[in-house]
Amino acid sequence: MVRLLNVYTISAFAALGGVLYGFDVSSMSGVVGTDQYRMYYGNPLGARQGGITAAIAAGSFLGSLCSSLLGDWLSRKVAIQLGTVLWCIGASLQAASNGVAMLILGRIVSGFCIGVTSALVPIYQAEIAPRKIRGRIVSMQHFAIAWGIMIQYFIQYGCSFLDSHAAFRLPWAIQAVPAILLFTGLFWLPRSPRWLASKDHWDEVLRVLAFLRTPNNDINDPLVLAEFKEIEEQIRVERENETNSYRELFGKKMRKRLFLGMAIQGLSQLSGVNMLLYFIVYILESAGISNTLLVSSIQYIIFIIATIPTILWTDRWGRRTSLIVGSLSVAFWMFLIGGLFANFGEPNPIPDQPYTWIIRGNPAASHCIQASLYLASASFAMSWGPIEWMYPPEIIPLRIRAKAVSLSTATNWAINFALAMSMPPLLRSIRWRVFVIFGSFNIAGFLYVWFLVPETKQRTLEEMDEIFEHEEPPWRSFKGGRYTGRLDALAKDIAQGKLDIHRTVQVEMYDNLQGNGHHGIV
């Protein structure tokens, strides 16, 4: 009998934080195409619309920087709950906004929540997941983002038929629903065992590991004890080499990993797919596609479907292969879209439009652009989309994980903010060249991954130091199985009685209960 609460269901529920992110991404997608929104807010174009769209990214940047402090202090779980409260406040401000200023304020407050949850949900998922399916577990974050994007977009599409301010106020108010569900449900979920270990709650660490790894909460299971031992050993080593966490973060040993995480998040945004998600209505209108609100919805459905193969097989394919293939695929579609606009487009004779370059009277070119937009989104959803969330948390040690991931996520939001601000004016000024620029960024991403990003599939979080300290060329980082199986070997020794840690675990629990200050397994 399958237990209701297990690693999959816990991670899937925590991924409601990703649904909030998805609501953020598409919070303007359907609204900007409605007459009600344009009339009420004075038909914002160019930099003004960019400012409205980018406000949530600005708040997210601040939230991601604060996430490490909140996540280490309150725990991953409680910090996420705090973020959901802020999300509800932001959604209320947006729904009640009486002008651009209040709308921007509400989006900044909501963004702060997204900054916190987008950093901490993947950390929480990575820290509770078994190593062999960690990629699958953390990729649920992206799958939830895709669902959030689609749900919010269809809400906006349905509300677009309302001939009142509810066309934009109702979708923004509904955003609070998943936040309320997440806040409430988290009370029943366990804290991260690795966060508990960092606070010396060793008895609870063992109970949580047994709950997550065995169907009958068996604290004597060899794999449970082996993972417990690995976590304890990692904590002991970290404390023996204790140093200022920020100094270590930017020190010679860790800054490579820090920059890897930041680069993965940054290059993901520079792929250009978020631009498609934010402003697909504008792009389709300029391509001569009619009924753009309905046609845009197909992209969001494809975005969800394309994520499923990555969830199922990313731990087999690996991170590197997915990123390399994704970069080349998205680059191809971006170059194709730019080339079609360049060859078949012409200046827009109608002023005061979000786009100044259009395709008229060429259905073949228009539909080819439409298909390429869908395929670019699908290529991203199968590669960079999930992996940008799973890679940064898994390559950084526990003691500085939250700080490193907060900086990686802040990089995501800083670039997101810049793109959201710049895309409306760029679509009006450099037009089709935007797609060529993004295609070039994807080629740069391919080169970066090939030469600098090592494979991390199926390693425990505690094995990452070995991967980076051996300094093998990234394209050989998984060959030979040098690092694979350490946890299994430790579990085998425990099962065969070669390593008996039952007594030391019991001593540790007893000492904690007595409060004598003993915090390590001898």
KABEL-V725705 format. One record per residue. BURIAL is 1 if it has 16 or more other ideal C-beta (glycine too) atoms within 10 Angstrom, else 0. Layout:
# KABEL-V725705
burial=BURIAL
burial=BURIAL
This chain:
# KABEL-V725705
burial=0
burial=0
burial=0
burial=0
burial=0
burial=0
burial=1
burial=0
burial=0
burial=1
burial=1
burial=1
burial=1
burial=1
burial=1
burial=1
burial=1
burial=1
burial=1
burial=1
burial=1
burial=1
burial=1
burial=1
burial=1
burial=1
burial=1
burial=1
burial=1
burial=1
burial=1
burial=1
burial=1
burial=1
burial=0
burial=1
burial=1
burial=1
burial=0
burial=1
burial=1
burial=0
burial=0
burial=1
burial=0
burial=0
burial=0
burial=0
burial=1
burial=1
burial=1
burial=1
burial=1
burial=1
burial=1
burial=1
burial=1
burial=1
burial=1
burial=1
burial=1
burial=1
burial=1
burial=1
burial=1
burial=1
burial=1
burial=1
burial=0
burial=1
burial=1
burial=1
burial=0
burial=0
burial=1
burial=1
burial=1
burial=1
burial=1
burial=1
burial=1
burial=1
burial=1
burial=1
burial=0
burial=1
burial=1
burial=1
burial=1
burial=1
burial=1
burial=1
burial=1
burial=1
burial=1
burial=0
burial=1
burial=0
burial=0
burial=1
burial=0
burial=0
burial=1
burial=1
burial=1
burial=1
burial=1
burial=1
burial=1
burial=1
burial=1
burial=1
burial=1
burial=1
burial=1
burial=1
burial=1
burial=1
burial=1
burial=1
burial=1
burial=1
burial=1
burial=1
burial=1
burial=1
burial=1
burial=1
burial=1
burial=1
burial=1
burial=0
burial=1
burial=1
burial=1
burial=1
burial=1
burial=1
burial=1
burial=1
burial=1
burial=1
burial=1
burial=1
burial=1
burial=1
burial=1
burial=1
burial=1
burial=1
burial=1
burial=1
burial=1
burial=1
burial=1
burial=1
burial=1
burial=0
burial=1
burial=1
burial=0
burial=0
burial=0
burial=0
burial=0
burial=0
burial=1
burial=1
burial=1
burial=1
burial=1
burial=1
burial=0
burial=1
burial=1
burial=1
burial=0
burial=1
burial=1
burial=0
burial=0
burial=1
burial=1
burial=0
burial=0
burial=1
burial=0
burial=0
burial=1
burial=1
burial=1
burial=1
burial=1
burial=1
burial=1
burial=1
burial=1
burial=1
burial=0
burial=1
burial=1
burial=1
burial=1
burial=1
burial=1
burial=1
burial=1
burial=1
burial=1
burial=1
burial=1
burial=1
burial=1
burial=0
burial=0
burial=0
burial=0
burial=0
burial=1
burial=0
burial=1
burial=1
burial=1
burial=1
burial=1
burial=1
burial=1
burial=1
burial=1
burial=1
burial=1
burial=1
burial=0
burial=1
burial=1
burial=0
burial=0
burial=1
burial=0
burial=0
burial=0
burial=0
burial=0
burial=0
burial=1
burial=0
burial=0
burial=1
burial=1
burial=0
burial=0
burial=0
burial=0
burial=1
burial=0
burial=0
burial=1
burial=1
burial=1
burial=1
burial=1
burial=1
burial=1
burial=1
burial=1
burial=1
burial=1
burial=1
burial=1
burial=1
burial=1
burial=1
burial=1
burial=1
burial=1
burial=1
burial=1
burial=1
burial=1
burial=1
burial=1
burial=1
burial=1
burial=1
burial=1
burial=1
burial=1
burial=1
burial=1
burial=0
burial=0
burial=1
burial=1
burial=0
burial=1
burial=1
burial=1
burial=0
burial=1
burial=1
burial=0
burial=1
burial=1
burial=1
burial=0
burial=1
burial=1
burial=0
burial=0
burial=1
burial=1
burial=0
burial=0
burial=1
burial=1
burial=0
burial=1
burial=1
burial=1
burial=1
burial=1
burial=1
burial=1
burial=1
burial=1
burial=1
burial=1
burial=0
burial=1
burial=1
burial=1
burial=1
burial=1
burial=1
burial=1
burial=1
burial=1
burial=1
burial=1
burial=1
burial=1
burial=0
burial=0
burial=1
burial=1
burial=0
burial=0
burial=1
burial=0
burial=0
burial=0
burial=0
burial=1
burial=1
burial=1
burial=1
burial=1
burial=1
burial=1
burial=0
burial=0
burial=1
burial=0
burial=0
burial=1
burial=1
burial=0
burial=1
burial=1
burial=1
burial=0
burial=1
burial=1
burial=1
burial=1
burial=1
burial=1
burial=1
burial=1
burial=1
burial=1
burial=1
burial=1
burial=1
burial=1
burial=1
burial=1
burial=1
burial=1
burial=1
burial=1
burial=1
burial=1
burial=1
burial=1
burial=1
burial=1
burial=1
burial=1
burial=1
burial=1
burial=1
burial=1
burial=1
burial=1
burial=1
burial=1
burial=1
burial=1
burial=1
burial=1
burial=1
burial=1
burial=1
burial=1
burial=1
burial=1
burial=0
burial=1
burial=1
burial=1
burial=1
burial=1
burial=1
burial=1
burial=1
burial=1
burial=1
burial=0
burial=0
burial=1
burial=1
burial=0
burial=1
burial=1
burial=1
burial=0
burial=1
burial=1
burial=0
burial=1
burial=1
burial=1
burial=0
burial=1
burial=1
burial=0
burial=1
burial=1
burial=0
burial=0
burial=0
burial=1
burial=1
burial=1
burial=1
burial=1
burial=1
burial=1
burial=1
burial=1
burial=1
burial=1
burial=1
burial=1
burial=0
burial=1
burial=1
burial=0
burial=0
burial=0
burial=0
burial=0
burial=1
burial=0
burial=0
burial=1
burial=1
burial=0
burial=0
burial=0
burial=0
burial=1
burial=1
burial=0
burial=1
burial=1
burial=0
burial=0
burial=1
burial=1
burial=0
burial=1
burial=1
burial=0
burial=0
burial=0
burial=0
burial=0
burial=0
burial=1
burial=0
burial=0
burial=0
burial=1
burial=0
burial=0
burial=1
burial=1
burial=0
burial=1
burial=1
burial=0
burial=0
burial=0
burial=0
burial=0
burial=0
burial=1
burial=0
burial=1
burial=0
